[in-house]
Amino acid sequence: MKYTTLGKTGLRVSVVGLGGIPIQRTDAKGTRKVIDACIETGINYIDTARGYTVSEEYLGEVLEGRREKFILATKTMARDYDGMKADIEKSLRNLRTDYIDLYQIHNIKTDAEFATCFGENGAYQALLEAKAEGKIGHIGATAHGVEAFERLITEFEDQIETVMFPYNIVENQGEKLMALCKEKNIGFIAMKPLAGGNIEDATLAMKYILANPNCSIAIPGMGDAEEVYQNAAAADADGLTDEDKAACEAIVKALGQNFCRRCGYCAPCPKGINIPSNFLFANYLRRYGLADWAKSRYFSMSATAKDCVSCGTCETRCPYELPIRAMLKQVAVDMGDV
């Protein structure tokens, strides 16, 4: 396993980390096998979240007695002081530890969220206090949109030490900002390395990501030991060959007409549908086997795929010319939202 320094945190992390979303679909016994495989292969970074239902709890149970072998990262959607403070304490209890190496503000995007998080009595204040108390070691943030990514590393570069953002064979819209992260010594964490499960060749996907020197670490979701062994092996593989590059181009071409990159250019929808979120939750349903989790989040939205009136406005804005109306109809079918 190869290791690198995660930006200005100074943490030495394996270039491949464990993404904790799929932990939800296993149990404590299965989680133990995953962690055993991580130790065997040298993976020392674990990413989870308050929103991943039982992920923190299962990880906490199996990490008892070997917590020191790992760098733990988690995150929350809390935006205000009280919410963040409560979630930090909850994460500490769930993970059965007295400190978390990296705590992240999760999926920040709107002006209002930025103002709340980094304003007086915001989530950032709670993170600072927890850091001073030794409950967390470092502060980071995650984003799905390029605009939010750019704001984090230009307006808030002194507040955060890491950024997590989608990066994979078909999602390279953040490459210029990744280079800026490197310049500013902000650790870059690549999420969605398999594009939400749309990329089937995991080894090629990992090789592509790790070939970018501006990427600190990739965190593929891994729910069983075999996935750990496969992704760990990719970290030790040689760089991209001409054959690999051709395969990457083929994947881009194949997914180009039916893959949402969550750029947000389709917004606003006249009916208030968050189009990228509809596709995101559908992918969790189809690719990750997380039906209950995906549906609970899907149906919690104020407008869902069935509310589409096929006006086509979104398709005129989509830079990738996606057939969004047809894709939304399929989402509604898959979700049983008809």
C-alpha positions in Angstrom: 0.0 0.0 0.0 1.2 3.5 -0.8 0.8 6.4 1.6 0.6 10.1 1.4 0.2 13.2 3.5 -3.4 14.5 3.6 -2.6 18.1 3.0 -2.0 20.4 5.9 -3.5 17.9 8.4 -0.2 16.2 8.3 -1.9 12.8 8.6 -0.2 9.9 6.8 -3.0 8.1 5.0 -3.2 5.2 2.6 -4.0 6.4 -0.9 -7.1 4.2 -0.9 -9.5 4.5 2.1 -12.6 2.8 3.1 -15.8 4.5 2.1 -18.4 3.6 4.7 -21.7 3.9 2.8 -22.0 0.1 2.0 -21.4 -0.9 5.6 -25.1 -0.3 6.0 -26.0 -3.3 3.9 -23.9 -5.7 6.0 -23.8 -6.5 9.7 -21.3 -6.3 12.6 -19.8 -9.7 11.5 -19.4 -8.5 7.9 -18.0 -5.2 9.0 -15.3 -7.1 11.0 -14.3 -8.9 7.9 -14.0 -5.6 6.0 -11.8 -4.1 8.7 -9.7 -7.2 9.0 -9.1 -6.9 5.2 -8.2 -3.2 5.6 -5.5 -4.1 8.2 -4.2 -6.9 6.0 -3.8 -4.7 3.0 -2.6 -1.6 4.8 -5.7 0.6 4.4 -5.6 2.9 7.4 -8.3 5.6 6.5 -12.0 5.1 7.2 -14.7 7.5 6.1 -18.3 7.4 7.3 -21.1 9.8 8.2 -23.9 10.5 10.6 -26.3 10.0 7.7 -25.1 6.5 6.9 -27.6 5.0 9.4 -25.8 2.1 11.2 -22.3 2.6 9.6 -20.8 4.5 12.5 -22.2 2.0 15.0 -20.9 -1.1 13.2 -17.5 0.4 12.7 -17.3 1.5 16.3 -18.0 -2.0 17.5 -15.4 -3.7 15.3 -12.7 -1.0 15.9 -12.6 -1.6 19.7 -9.1 -2.6 20.6 -7.6 -1.5 17.3 -8.7 2.1 17.0 -5.1 3.2 16.9 -4.6 1.5 13.6 -6.9 3.8 11.7 -7.5 7.4 10.9 -11.2 8.0 11.4 -13.2 10.5 9.4 -16.9 11.2 9.6 -19.2 14.1 8.6 -22.7 15.6 9.2 -25.2 17.8 7.5 -25.6 19.9 10.7 -25.2 23.6 9.9 -25.7 25.3 13.2 -23.7 25.2 16.4 -26.1 23.1 18.5 -26.6 20.6 15.7 -22.9 20.2 15.0 -22.1 19.9 18.7 -24.7 17.2 19.2 -23.6 15.2 16.1 -19.9 15.3 17.2 -20.9 13.8 20.5 -23.1 11.2 18.8 -20.3 10.2 16.4 -17.9 9.8 19.3 -20.3 7.5 21.1 -21.1 5.5 17.9 -17.5 5.1 17.0 -16.6 4.2 20.6 -13.6 6.6 20.6 -12.6 9.7 22.5 -11.4 11.5 19.3 -12.1 11.6 15.6 -9.2 12.5 13.3 -11.2 14.4 10.7 -14.7 15.8 11.1 -16.4 17.3 8.0 -19.2 19.7 7.1 -21.1 17.5 4.7 -22.5 18.5 1.3 -22.5 22.3 1.8 -23.9 24.2 -1.2 -26.1 27.2 -0.8 -25.3 30.8 0.2 -27.5 30.3 3.3 -25.7 27.2 4.3 -22.3 28.9 4.0 -23.5 31.8 6.0 -24.9 29.6 8.8 -22.0 27.2 8.9 -19.2 29.8 9.1 -21.2 32.5 10.8 -21.7 33.3 14.5 -23.1 30.3 16.3 -22.5 28.2 13.3 -21.3 24.6 12.8 -17.7 25.7 12.4 -17.7 27.3 15.8 -18.7 23.9 17.3 -15.9 22.2 15.3 -13.3 24.7 16.6 -14.4 24.0 20.2 -14.3 20.3 19.7 -10.8 20.6 18.2 -9.6 22.7 21.2 -11.0 20.0 23.5 -9.2 17.2 21.6 -12.4 15.6 20.5 -11.5 16.1 16.8 -8.2 16.5 15.2 -8.9 18.3 11.9 -11.8 20.1 10.1 -12.8 19.5 6.5 -15.8 19.9 4.2 -17.5 18.1 1.3 -19.3 19.4 -1.7 -21.0 18.0 -4.8 -21.1 21.2 -6.9 -18.1 23.0 -8.5 -19.2 26.4 -7.2 -19.3 25.2 -3.6 -15.9 23.5 -4.1 -14.4 26.7 -5.3 -15.8 28.7 -2.5 -14.5 26.3 0.1 -10.9 26.6 -1.1 -10.9 30.3 -1.9 -13.1 31.9 0.7 -12.6 29.4 3.5 -9.1 28.0 2.9 -8.0 29.1 6.4 -10.9 27.3 8.1 -10.7 23.9 6.4 -7.9 21.4 5.9 -9.5 19.0 3.5 -12.1 18.9 0.7 -14.1 15.9 -0.5 -15.5 16.1 -4.0 -16.6 13.6 -6.7 -13.8 12.6 -9.0 -13.7 9.7 -11.4 -13.4 8.7 -15.0 -16.6 10.5 -16.0 -16.5 13.3 -13.5 -13.5 15.5 -13.9 -15.1 18.9 -13.6 -13.1 19.6 -10.5 -9.7 19.0 -11.9 -8.6 22.6 -12.0 -9.7 23.1 -8.4 -7.9 19.9 -7.4 -4.7 21.5 -8.7 -5.5 24.6 -6.6 -6.0 22.4 -3.5 -2.5 21.0 -4.1 -1.1 24.5 -4.4 -2.8 25.5 -1.1 -1.9 22.2 0.7 -5.6 21.4 1.2 -6.0 17.6 1.1 -8.2 16.4 -1.7 -10.4 13.3 -1.0 -12.0 11.7 -4.1 -15.5 10.5 -3.4 -17.7 8.6 -5.9 -14.7 6.9 -7.5 -17.0 4.5 -9.3 -19.4 7.2 -10.2 -22.2 5.9 -7.9 -21.6 2.4 -9.2 -21.9 3.3 -12.9 -18.3 2.3 -13.6 -18.0 -1.4 -13.3 -14.2 -1.8 -13.7 -13.1 -0.8 -10.2 -9.4 -1.4 -10.8 -9.4 0.9 -13.8 -11.4 3.5 -11.9 -8.9 3.5 -9.1 -5.9 3.6 -11.4 -7.4 6.6 -13.2 -8.0 8.5 -9.9 -4.6 7.7 -8.3 -2.8 8.7 -11.5 -3.7 12.4 -10.7 -1.0 13.8 -8.4 -3.5 16.4 -7.1 -5.6 13.7 -5.5 -4.6 12.7 -1.9 -6.9 9.8 -1.4 -9.8 7.9 -3.0 -12.5 6.4 -0.8 -14.4 3.7 -2.7 -17.4 2.3 -0.9 -16.6 -1.2 0.3 -19.0 -3.6 1.9 -17.1 -6.9 1.8 -13.5 -8.1 2.0 -13.2 -8.9 -1.7 -13.8 -5.3 -2.6 -11.1 -4.2 -0.1 -8.6 -6.6 -1.7 -9.5 -5.5 -5.2 -9.2 -1.7 -4.5 -6.0 -2.2 -2.4 -4.4 -4.0 -5.3 -5.3 -1.2 -7.6 -3.3 1.2 -5.4 -0.1 -0.8 -6.0 -0.7 -1.1 -9.8 1.4 0.7 -12.3 0.2 3.9 -14.0 -2.4 4.1 -16.8 -1.4 2.3 -20.0 -2.5 3.3 -23.4 -5.0 0.4 -23.2 -6.3 1.8 -19.9 -6.7 5.3 -21.4 -8.6 3.9 -24.3 -10.9 2.0 -21.9 -11.5 5.2 -20.0 -12.5 7.0 -23.2 -14.9 4.2 -24.0 -16.5 4.5 -20.6 -16.9 8.3 -21.0 -18.5 7.7 -24.4 -20.8 5.0 -23.1 -22.0 6.9 -20.0 -22.1 10.3 -21.7 -25.8 10.3 -22.6 -27.2 8.7 -19.4 -25.1 9.7 -16.5 -25.8 12.7 -14.3 -22.7 14.5 -13.1 -24.6 16.6 -10.6 -23.3 19.9 -12.0 -26.6 21.5 -11.2 -26.9 23.4 -14.5 -30.4 21.9 -15.0 -31.8 23.9 -12.1 -34.1 25.5 -11.2 -36.9 23.1 -12.1 -40.3 24.8 -12.4 -41.8 22.1 -10.1 -39.0 22.3 -7.6 -37.5 18.9 -8.4 -33.9 18.5 -7.3 -33.0 16.6 -10.4 -29.4 15.5 -9.5 -30.6 14.2 -6.1 -33.3 12.1 -7.8 -30.6 10.4 -9.9 -28.3 10.1 -6.9 -30.8 8.2 -4.8 -31.8 6.0 -7.7 -28.2 5.0 -8.1 -27.9 4.0 -4.5 -31.0 1.9 -5.0 -29.8 0.3 -8.2 -26.1 -0.1 -7.7 -25.5 -0.3 -3.9 -28.4 -2.4 -2.8 -29.5 0.3 -0.3 -33.1 0.3 -1.2 -34.6 1.3 2.2 -32.0 4.0 2.8 -32.3 5.4 -0.8 -36.1 5.4 -0.7 -36.2 7.1 2.7 -34.2 10.0 1.4 -35.9 10.1 -2.0 -39.4 10.3 -0.4 -38.2 12.9 2.1 -37.8 15.4 -0.8 -40.6 18.0 -1.3 -40.7 17.1 -5.0 -39.8 13.8 -6.7 -39.4 12.3 -10.1 -43.2 11.7 -10.5 -43.8 15.5 -10.3 -42.0 16.1 -13.6 -44.4 17.6 -16.1 -42.0 17.0 -19.0 -41.6 20.7 -19.8 -38.0 20.0 -21.0 -36.5 23.2 -19.6 -33.8 21.2 -17.8 -32.7 19.5 -21.0 -32.1 22.8 -22.7 -29.6 23.6 -19.9 -27.8 20.3 -19.5 -24.3 20.6 -20.9 -24.2 16.9 -21.4 -27.5 16.7 -23.4 -28.9 14.1 -21.1 -32.5 12.8 -21.7 -33.5 14.0 -18.3 -37.3 13.6 -18.7 -36.9 10.0 -19.7 -34.4 9.4 -16.9 -36.8 10.9 -14.3 -39.6 8.6 -15.5 -37.4 5.6 -14.9 -36.5 6.9 -11.5 -40.1 7.1 -10.6 -40.7 3.5 -11.8 -37.7 2.2 -9.9 -38.7 4.0 -6.7 -42.3 2.8 -6.9 -43.3 6.5 -7.1 -46.1 6.2 -9.6 
